[in-house]
Amino acid sequence: MQRIYQWFHNSTRQSNATTKSAVIPVKRTTKLPAAWQAYSTLFYQSKLKALVNNAWEAYKAQVKKESDDSPTESVGDTESHDGTSNGGENKCKTRLLIQNEVVQAEYRKEMPEVWAQVEAYCKNLKQDKPKSPEVEGAPDNAKLEEYRR
């Protein structure tokens, strides 16, 4: 009987935790991407995709050739999910790691005009950061009190 009473007491009344107004709508600011990441965002489809695919295929062929040439590995040298072997040496790279290496190398080779374009893209991202509710507009005092509560 006590459990039924507690269930009705907890389930039928409105609490602060279940109301939408009790949650303060805070917009989290995000970090700006690194310059090479912004470069990848801007130029991946047009310039980098083919280079990354070629590097990935070359790496897979190299790993296959090395695995064909080497004798059978012992059970203790199996690879883990993060690409490192139990023996401590790095046995394989992921496609994302290859992609990051290629993008960083290509970014270092680019002309200053492209660097300026990437910098402008990052500045644009920085200017478009979300602002707090108090700064966006002058909300009425009731809304501010609701946020503070």
Backbone as CSV, one residue per row, in Angstrom:
resi,resn,N_x,N_y,N_z,CA_x,CA_y,CA_z,C_x,C_y,C_z
1,MET,0.817,-1.192,0.000,0.000,0.000,0.000,0.866,1.264,0.000
2,GLN,1.957,1.201,0.770,2.861,2.344,0.847,3.487,2.644,-0.521
3,ARG,3.846,1.600,-1.257,4.461,1.785,-2.565,3.488,2.419,-3.556
4,ILE,2.218,2.031,-3.490,1.218,2.627,-4.365,1.045,4.103,-4.028
5,TYR,1.009,4.419,-2.746,0.891,5.808,-2.327,2.073,6.623,-2.850
6,GLN,3.276,6.089,-2.709,4.465,6.807,-3.170,4.466,6.974,-4.691
7,TRP,3.989,5.935,-5.399,3.949,6.045,-6.853,3.017,7.177,-7.277
8,PHE,1.791,7.228,-6.705,0.859,8.291,-7.051,1.389,9.656,-6.644
9,HIS,2.021,9.706,-5.480,2.572,10.974,-5.004,3.660,11.482,-5.957
10,ASN,4.523,10.588,-6.421,5.633,10.994,-7.284,5.235,11.163,-8.746
11,SER,4.229,10.470,-9.191,3.885,10.474,-10.610,2.795,11.460,-10.992
12,THR,1.995,11.896,-10.069,0.872,12.751,-10.440,1.112,14.216,-10.152
13,ARG,2.089,14.560,-9.369,2.333,15.978,-9.104,3.421,16.489,-10.042
14,GLN,3.397,17.781,-10.276,4.389,18.377,-11.160,5.603,18.790,-10.321
15,SER,6.763,18.377,-10.785,7.983,18.727,-10.056,8.829,19.665,-10.904
16,ASN,9.794,20.287,-10.299,10.671,21.199,-11.018,11.526,20.472,-12.047
17,ALA,11.844,19.225,-11.797,12.706,18.480,-12.709,12.001,18.130,-14.015
18,THR,10.677,18.023,-13.988,9.963,17.613,-15.196,9.440,18.784,-16.014
19,THR,9.486,19.989,-15.476,8.985,21.125,-16.237,10.047,21.637,-17.183
20,LYS,9.609,22.121,-18.306,10.536,22.645,-19.314,11.132,23.973,-18.869
21,SER,10.382,24.764,-18.118,10.847,26.091,-17.743,11.966,26.036,-16.696
22,ALA,12.138,24.898,-16.044,13.171,24.794,-15.025,14.552,24.633,-15.639
23,VAL,14.619,24.279,-16.909,15.896,24.078,-17.574,16.311,25.372,-18.248
24,ILE,17.502,25.835,-17.946,18.001,27.062,-18.551,18.546,26.740,-19.932
25,PRO,18.050,27.385,-20.972,18.532,27.100,-22.330,19.885,27.770,-22.584
26,VAL,20.949,27.070,-22.277,22.291,27.602,-22.464,22.860,27.044,-23.762
27,LYS,23.343,27.922,-24.605,23.978,27.498,-25.845,25.466,27.371,-25.588
28,ARG,26.001,26.205,-25.839,27.416,25.974,-25.610,28.212,26.517,-26.793
29,THR,29.303,27.156,-26.468,30.180,27.627,-27.529,31.070,26.469,-27.955
30,THR,31.391,26.443,-29.210,32.234,25.375,-29.729,33.618,25.922,-30.009
31,LYS,34.586,25.044,-29.989,35.941,25.444,-30.314,36.064,25.647,-31.819
32,LEU,36.941,26.546,-32.179,37.210,26.742,-33.596,38.069,25.590,-34.095
33,PRO,37.849,25.164,-35.315,38.684,24.080,-35.845,40.096,24.593,-36.125
34,ALA,41.032,23.664,-36.143,42.395,24.008,-36.524,42.385,24.421,-37.998
35,ALA,43.437,25.114,-38.415,43.489,25.622,-39.784,43.409,24.487,-40.793
36,TRP,44.117,23.385,-40.537,44.081,22.269,-41.490,42.710,21.609,-41.520
37,GLN,41.972,21.643,-40.396,40.622,21.082,-40.385,39.663,21.963,-41.187
38,ALA,39.828,23.279,-41.067,39.011,24.193,-41.872,39.346,24.019,-43.354
39,TYR,40.630,23.827,-43.657,41.055,23.569,-45.033,40.383,22.315,-45.572
40,SER,40.326,21.281,-44.743,39.667,20.042,-45.146,38.181,20.267,-45.401
41,THR,37.542,21.062,-44.559,36.130,21.355,-44.740,35.881,22.076,-46.063
42,LEU,36.753,23.014,-46.368,36.556,23.814,-47.579,36.897,23.072,-48.865
43,PHE,37.952,22.248,-48.841,38.480,21.704,-50.084,38.473,20.184,-50.178
44,TYR,37.795,19.485,-49.280,37.863,18.021,-49.303,37.298,17.451,-50.604
45,GLN,36.101,17.861,-50.969,35.458,17.290,-52.159,36.198,17.651,-53.440
46,SER,36.699,18.872,-53.528,37.307,19.312,-54.785,38.762,18.870,-54.945
47,LYS,39.565,18.901,-53.880,40.993,18.619,-54.011,41.453,17.367,-53.284
48,LEU,40.964,17.171,-52.083,41.590,16.224,-51.167,41.052,14.804,-51.244
49,LYS,39.837,14.623,-51.674,39.215,13.296,-51.643,39.999,12.280,-52.474
50,ALA,40.381,12.657,-53.668,41.134,11.735,-54.526,42.502,11.427,-53.926
51,LEU,43.157,12.441,-53.366,44.465,12.222,-52.737,44.366,11.272,-51.544
52,VAL,43.324,11.468,-50.728,43.125,10.607,-49.552,42.826,9.181,-49.990
53,ASN,41.975,9.014,-50.992,41.655,7.670,-51.485,42.902,6.975,-52.037
54,ASN,43.727,7.698,-52.795,44.963,7.116,-53.327,45.925,6.727,-52.213
55,ALA,46.063,7.593,-51.215,46.957,7.286,-50.091,46.445,6.085,-49.308
56,TRP,45.137,5.992,-49.137,44.552,4.857,-48.407,44.768,3.548,-49.166
57,GLU,44.531,3.570,-50.465,44.736,2.359,-51.267,46.209,1.946,-51.263
58,ALA,47.113,2.926,-51.361,48.544,2.620,-51.328,48.935,2.028,-49.982
59,TYR,48.384,2.571,-48.903,48.694,2.050,-47.576,48.163,0.621,-47.410
60,LYS,46.947,0.375,-47.893,46.396,-0.986,-47.797,47.240,-1.970,-48.591
61,ALA,47.690,-1.562,-49.772,48.527,-2.440,-50.588,49.860,-2.712,-49.894
62,GLN,50.423,-1.683,-49.266,51.686,-1.854,-48.553,51.532,-2.812,-47.373
63,VAL,50.459,-2.656,-46.623,50.213,-3.537,-45.477,49.986,-4.966,-45.953
64,LYS,49.245,-5.126,-47.052,48.997,-6.475,-47.584,50.299,-7.114,-48.040
65,LYS,51.155,-6.320,-48.698,52.437,-6.845,-49.164,53.315,-7.248,-47.982
66,GLU,53.348,-6.399,-46.946,54.149,-6.719,-45.772,53.614,-7.944,-45.040
67,SER,52.303,-8.090,-44.985,51.733,-9.248,-44.296,51.965,-10.526,-45.098
68,ASP,52.025,-10.416,-46.436,52.312,-11.582,-47.263,53.775,-12.001,-47.131
69,ASP,54.665,-11.030,-46.979,56.095,-11.316,-46.878,56.506,-11.835,-45.507
70,SER,55.813,-11.390,-44.460,56.224,-11.766,-43.103,55.680,-13.144,-42.734
71,PRO,56.395,-13.859,-41.842,55.880,-15.159,-41.370,54.647,-14.947,-40.503
72,THR,53.969,-16.023,-40.193,52.747,-15.935,-39.402,53.055,-15.363,-38.035
73,GLU,52.176,-14.452,-37.586,52.371,-13.810,-36.296,51.925,-14.748,-35.188
74,SER,52.541,-14.568,-34.036,52.130,-15.359,-32.880,50.834,-14.797,-32.331
75,VAL,50.191,-15.551,-31.475,48.901,-15.146,-30.934,49.045,-13.895,-30.090
76,GLY,50.188,-13.667,-29.452,50.386,-12.509,-28.593,50.534,-11.211,-29.348
77,ASP,50.730,-11.256,-30.659,50.924,-10.038,-31.432,49.675,-9.600,-32.183
78,THR,48.518,-9.973,-31.693,47.287,-9.585,-32.378,47.031,-8.108,-32.168
79,GLU,46.322,-7.510,-33.111,46.055,-6.077,-33.050,44.810,-5.808,-32.221
80,SER,44.836,-4.698,-31.509,43.669,-4.305,-30.739,42.805,-3.368,-31.566
81,HIS,41.682,-2.940,-30.998,40.747,-2.110,-31.750,41.289,-0.726,-32.042
82,ASP,42.292,-0.258,-31.316,42.805,1.087,-31.564,43.989,1.106,-32.515
83,GLY,44.332,-0.023,-33.121,45.387,-0.059,-34.121,46.757,-0.367,-33.559
84,THR,46.855,-0.548,-32.266,48.151,-0.885,-31.690,48.165,-2.362,-31.358
85,SER,49.320,-2.944,-31.460,49.416,-4.373,-31.171,49.697,-4.571,-29.693
86,ASN,49.519,-5.780,-29.260,49.819,-6.092,-27.878,51.312,-5.988,-27.597
87,GLY,52.126,-6.126,-28.613,53.559,-6.023,-28.450,54.024,-4.588,-28.263
88,GLY,53.163,-3.581,-28.452,53.506,-2.200,-28.213,53.803,-1.415,-29.476
89,GLU,54.039,-2.071,-30.597,54.326,-1.324,-31.820,53.044,-1.095,-32.606
90,ASN,53.022,0.000,-33.370,51.819,0.358,-34.128,51.769,-0.473,-35.398
91,LYS,50.790,-1.359,-35.519,50.702,-2.286,-36.650,49.914,-1.709,-37.813
92,CYS,48.845,-0.976,-37.536,48.031,-0.481,-38.640,47.516,0.914,-38.335
93,LYS,47.220,1.638,-39.390,46.649,2.969,-39.272,45.212,2.905,-39.759
94,THR,44.399,3.765,-39.224,43.014,3.840,-39.679,42.928,4.792,-40.867
95,ARG,41.824,4.731,-41.568,41.620,5.628,-42.711,41.612,7.082,-42.254
96,LEU,41.035,7.347,-41.094,40.989,8.714,-40.582,42.392,9.249,-40.306
97,LEU,43.259,8.419,-39.787,44.637,8.837,-39.532,45.358,9.143,-40.840
98,ILE,45.168,8.305,-41.833,45.752,8.560,-43.158,45.190,9.852,-43.729
99,GLN,43.885,10.049,-43.608,43.248,11.266,-44.124,43.832,12.498,-43.448
100,ASN,43.982,12.469,-42.132,44.528,13.617,-41.418,45.959,13.917,-41.844
101,GLU,46.771,12.878,-42.028,48.152,13.078,-42.466,48.201,13.728,-43.849
102,VAL,47.370,13.258,-44.764,47.353,13.798,-46.130,46.882,15.246,-46.122
103,VAL,45.833,15.534,-45.386,45.284,16.893,-45.348,46.302,17.856,-44.751
104,GLN,46.967,17.461,-43.668,47.957,18.340,-43.057,49.129,18.595,-43.993
105,ALA,49.582,17.564,-44.693,50.687,17.730,-45.638,50.284,18.645,-46.790
106,GLU,49.088,18.472,-47.310,48.631,19.307,-48.416,48.417,20.746,-47.972
107,TYR,47.962,20.945,-46.741,47.758,22.298,-46.242,49.094,23.040,-46.138
108,ARG,50.127,22.342,-45.699,51.455,22.960,-45.600,51.994,23.365,-46.970
109,LYS,51.588,22.653,-48.032,52.061,22.938,-49.389,51.300,24.081,-50.063
110,GLU,50.146,24.453,-49.533,49.278,25.416,-50.216,49.872,26.815,-50.269
111,MET,49.336,27.597,-51.177,49.749,28.980,-51.393,49.152,29.893,-50.315
112,PRO,49.742,31.062,-50.120,49.211,32.008,-49.118,47.773,32.456,-49.394
113,GLU,47.347,32.440,-50.655,45.967,32.824,-50.957,44.983,31.840,-50.322
114,VAL,45.328,30.569,-50.374,44.458,29.546,-49.781,44.479,29.683,-48.267
115,TRP,45.644,29.971,-47.699,45.735,30.181,-46.253,44.856,31.357,-45.821
116,ALA,44.846,32.407,-46.628,44.004,33.565,-46.324,42.523,33.189,-46.395
117,GLN,42.171,32.368,-47.356,40.779,31.921,-47.483,40.374,31.083,-46.267
118,VAL,41.272,30.224,-45.813,40.991,29.401,-44.632,40.873,30.281,-43.395
119,GLU,41.738,31.263,-43.279,41.687,32.176,-42.139,40.382,32.973,-42.136
120,ALA,39.942,33.407,-43.309,38.668,34.127,-43.405,37.508,33.216,-43.000
121,TYR,37.570,31.962,-43.383,36.532,30.996,-42.995,36.496,30.840,-41.471
122,CYS,37.681,30.746,-40.849,37.741,30.607,-39.387,37.226,31.870,-38.694
123,LYS,37.557,33.051,-39.237,37.044,34.298,-38.663,35.528,34.353,-38.763
124,ASN,34.992,33.883,-39.875,33.548,33.849,-40.050,32.902,32.934,-39.021
125,LEU,33.525,31.800,-38.758,32.999,30.896,-37.732,33.048,31.552,-36.363
126,LYS,34.116,32.291,-36.107,34.286,32.942,-34.810,33.217,34.011,-34.595
127,GLN,32.862,34.735,-35.648,31.861,35.790,-35.539,30.459,35.228,-35.384
128,ASP,30.211,34.033,-35.870,28.879,33.437,-35.810,28.636,32.629,-34.548
129,LYS,29.486,32.795,-33.518,29.289,32.049,-32.280,27.978,32.473,-31.621
130,PRO,27.267,31.515,-30.996,26.018,31.868,-30.316,26.285,32.738,-29.096
131,LYS,25.361,33.610,-28.811,25.490,34.512,-27.669,24.527,34.071,-26.580
132,SER,24.764,34.552,-25.372,23.886,34.194,-24.267,22.547,34.900,-24.439
133,PRO,21.474,34.415,-23.800,20.154,35.018,-23.976,20.109,36.479,-23.535
134,GLU,20.911,36.864,-22.551,20.887,38.236,-22.059,21.514,39.198,-23.064
135,VAL,22.415,38.717,-23.914,23.101,39.575,-24.862,22.361,39.644,-26.192
136,GLU,21.673,38.573,-26.577,21.011,38.519,-27.880,20.067,39.679,-28.107
137,GLY,19.215,39.884,-27.215,18.262,40.978,-27.308,17.939,41.362,-25.885
138,ALA,17.224,42.374,-25.700,16.873,42.755,-24.343,15.559,42.074,-23.980
139,PRO,15.630,40.841,-23.462,14.385,40.176,-23.089,13.769,40.861,-21.875
140,ASP,12.494,40.678,-21.735,11.825,41.310,-20.608,12.304,40.713,-19.285
141,ASN,12.046,41.412,-18.200,12.540,40.994,-16.887,11.974,39.648,-16.452
142,ALA,10.757,39.338,-16.853,10.151,38.059,-16.473,10.939,36.899,-17.078
143,LYS,11.364,37.070,-18.317,12.137,36.025,-18.977,13.499,35.847,-18.303
144,LEU,14.139,36.960,-17.927,15.418,36.878,-17.222,15.258,36.192,-15.872
145,GLU,14.187,36.517,-15.177,13.940,35.868,-13.887,13.717,34.372,-14.071
146,GLU,13.032,34.012,-15.156,12.795,32.593,-15.431,14.117,31.878,-15.698
147,TYR,15.031,32.527,-16.429,16.339,31.941,-16.690,17.137,31.780,-15.388
148,ARG,17.074,32.800,-14.562,17.833,32.750,-13.313,17.303,31.707,-12.354
149,ARG,16.004,31.504,-12.382,15.388,30.538,-11.482,15.785,29.160,-11.917
